[in-house]
Amino acid sequence: MLATLVIAAVGMLAAARLSSGRRELLMAVTDLRTTSSAITARQDEVARAGLARAAARLSRANAAAHAFPLGLLGVVPVVGSPGRALAAAVDAGEQGVTASRLLVEAGSSFPTSGTAGLDGHDLGALHTAAVRSQKALDQAAQHALRAESTLKGPAGALLPQVSSPARAMLAELREGRRRIEGAQRGLALLGDLTAPQTETRLLLLSQDSLELRPTGGYIGSYGVIRLSGGTVQLEKYEATEDMPPPEPPMPTPRDLMPYLGRYPWRLSNVNWWPDFPTSARAAQEMFRRQGGGEVDGVVAITEHLLIRILSAIGPLKLPSYAQPVVAEGFDDRVVYEVELKRPLDTPRKRFLIELADVLVGRLFDLPGQQLPAVVGALDQAVGAGDVQMWFANPVQQARIRGAVIAGELPRPSGDFLMVVDANMTASKANAGVVKQASYRVRRDDDGRLLSRLEVRVRDDGPPTRINPFYNSFLRVYVPQGSTLLGERPDQGQEESLAPDGPFEVFAQVLQVQPQSEQTVVFDYQLPGDLTTGRRHRVTWFRQVGTPRDILRATVGITSGQMAPGLRTLLVDGSPGDEIPAENEVVTWLRSRWLFEKLGL
């Protein structure tokens, strides 16, 4: 009897220790997740505080794992497995904390950390920091790999008390390792570009999303950035309309031909494909044919990047303009200075040319305390696609492949969707244009995957000279093998293969009058092999320059809406699940919840 009581007491104490350790471990996972966001946002002090909290929680979890009686039971087969799993997860978490600390310290050693300013156009400090930080990131990667290896066993355990916290920790550590690998590639590229022996010319494309195009907007002006001997300079910045015509002309894309008429295809409209590497290669060749010479890469930006930078650094005073340039109302200011005022400047885009020169000079002479805000603005712009890059050198391009800044169309194994719009009239109508797009996929009685995409295009702007109407050439990228359903000759829908990826493309021409709207519907059948088991995943990729567009996808009863500052929406559901009649909804949802919890 006494022995039974002792065993019961030991068991209760062991359960309490395990519960306490698991709780601390899961809270440490939350701290690591919060720290991840702080590292991405370059909030180093916030990241350090989060890592300190995580380390303290892991220490308490470790104490629970080795305290009586878990410490003694660890050697007992089966019985001791929860304690051993907890100890392994704690060890892995500590490795993850070390890796994250190395990542933070690597970032804080850069001149962009706020501890020092940049030395004019000299990139020596950036190059030194990039080389120095690569060693720290190599060490961080080793810690991350050891942590994942430690967790493989506990994460695969049958007991949820063992596997649940281990899986949570493993997911966070894997995300941290991906972040480290991305930083390693980025540092290697930065080291290349800032090295003393580097000689690189990059074509800068300035895209105006008020006149929307597939990669962000009409290219009204361009620049050349020269990286030479460890320095950087803006070699030139001019209007694309002042360039000579291409010699010899490049073959015009079929769908673009009717809009250009007798005019040759030029750099201003070279971004005809939403896959940025495809458009960038065309831009490199077009620039050469228009007399710009050879370039080693292409950088594309939109006015949204400039707005963010102006918010970070404050007003800019231009030589020829009395009123300073500020973030608020920037779009309206550009339209007035370039399109509306009379008489127009000579050259017409003098405002943009002076702005580029002053802005570059200001950026490379910022005091250290302003640099973190600029880096944060750049991070946000990259995430939204307002900065995209491509390199002709395959090694350099490989270092950004898969990153948001590369602007590549995703190649998901499941369903895919992208709405690609182009304003085909020389207008600024997109200042008032908003699209609401809703997508639904279901499985019919014959097992076919049927999709419906409904796009509502509204022009909220008043009729003006720069908004006569919205002339939209709307394309929809979907998985290859998809087919339009029903005859829609009245709507002029066309179907073709995409030249920039393994996709089918559905096209529709729309003309929307000011302060009115039009809705277009695409019904199509998906290839049957996109669903794994009962699950169907949709990857929706947002077009650059459309942060106000409302994009929503539904699979069965699972829905999601894309956040304005992001480019990707993932929705994973069962296309066989349909919402039943209204009076059955509550009962049905409860039963679905119970079945899913039971794993049925």
Steps between C-alpha positions, in 0.01 A plus 500: 500500500780738594687416183189576294464837669865582441476405131183709464666798668809469282279476191304810595820694567648383169183609317514840668868544408426397140203735475705791636786426261268470200335830587834680522614338177189608306534855635863497384377404152270804506794720603710363213215567256472861622875537475485386138276794412731739686808369315323540166402857592857573618379578851817370665423602858154344483656183359761486776233541768291223343797266486579573865142404594521184291831403661354550850197283418722229353710508815190442714382225265842337524485515879161326492631230264791415730328549837375208713343276390531564122879497527495152652227363273687605186695172491183290522379376157161638385426657840789742467434600139295818577779631721766417242292666228463813711874513562571454128258778406663730755845425359374569148340825613826617656678429171231705324546791741875495434440499123259794527744697715769453238255622235413813701864583565585451134229749402588755766861519378386665174517877447123483448448407865494862618839487671664691213414671175613407153815664370356672194502269198779281640382140553810387690323481837219292352746262335699455821183431699375251239823301505521510880141392547522198271707312760244574772219375278689180422518435875129582537414250225696226678311563825167493313582168330605342831175618657287343226692173524442488876123542454439238231431221748274687748303667219409160358389347830153348524411663832371855439644607836839419350456598136287815528756739656781339300315560173428860594866558577609318183275714278643819648858377469449403135364846425803648675735287291329615179547858616869434566546340158335799335727735693803296392406535133426869545834564670685316226329717238566818697865399534521451123341833413700708749840338440785730387546301178131517399401678177122477456235707323139454609201631304252674731138494380268752666145359481187711542219285640245777424538367145509132590710240318569130576810553720374818666448790261588697189876563477511876451860552607813297546844524654834324498666409829875439480679291762869551447805448722297482818294811425152564363362783293192585297658527157190649336126543549283596203156462341445189288324716239830674427674177398546420129285222352639145523733395219417244384144488640407213732204277406195639682294264721181402318256640759689829527509563124149651461569762767831623355370545147772631272737582788786258576514307823732688738642490852194680638282193439761228526354356823222309324540175699424478874797265553766760574805304375325463162424873476846591632678299231288678238587835662872425488481427126264790424728744684795382294304545175394850605862607538543457876782249481549181695366457854562217745164503669166674538340665804135606486334727753157662534396834648390313816869451586563873466203580723633268771850650479366854515304403811826378654732789412268800482459776237734544204578839347555493122705773325226613256194472724396719791275247669686212670416140409324306779342157535143621544338565165812388311299334220296817441813714502668287233189501279474879529868569429529255209151493345270783603679829559539752219742573360667162536864482605778452249586218509149394596618270779750740654324462836572124507856544374585751774321288759709194411826696523415665834357182651805287418730765642293521817489122547877469492554785743248408767597512866507165675183557701290529182630189328288242686181677386622494139591131528154433642342686207705290257399178676131590470543596136674172419223302668236678291696458176577872466868404458589215262843389377647279231864422417640373172770313693344159584695474827370835620147420382509168687565692822164675481301219336191422704521830691222756469738752345556271198138553388475149356162342446465217754499142374274335760411133476131581561256758370626845392335830421620845397291788369718711269360838394638758257377854436526526123413869462752774577311602814541505876165329557647252750502777760130422539477138384437222752438135423310252714581145398346189655600145416321178588590139418271201549471139390190399304316167507729362228810583705609792281668802659300806393614856562327834478687827508291817520681831451324830559686803363390842621632842398417733790672801344312788336523543121809711422766530234713246683201272572289488182413133571679188618620289207589168663669203339431242770683168510461210741786254555379151603654150505599356165234264372209712628220561251236771473143374534214621287508718193565868579544666159291793623759571767798444271678261736808333350717210614870446433821361648714735709846576354642569847408184690303173502159668502186542295397862446143625466465854362220755497479861379301742719416866462375654825363852500585738787289449813363171370593132510502180298510137610654212307469130589738221404361146539756229436591142575826425677724200427390209718838436665522822704334360814694287747255266669209716611711815525536768234744790533469827308796737461385847395775740390427875514601728215747772598344845529155382612506524882139623513358206305290265714586137427308216663513123438270222622557124490195313631424682824854636549556863400785748514565860401839635403654771717569827309878497554557139392530331164386147587182347639480128583162334556487129581164323520285214376320580172243230577376688805202718417307721741155344548164665548490786751303312767761221496813714511566508875447125549708418194790726598508352849509146362778595256701652786455186710592266214813699420605504866461121507703471180212347303 
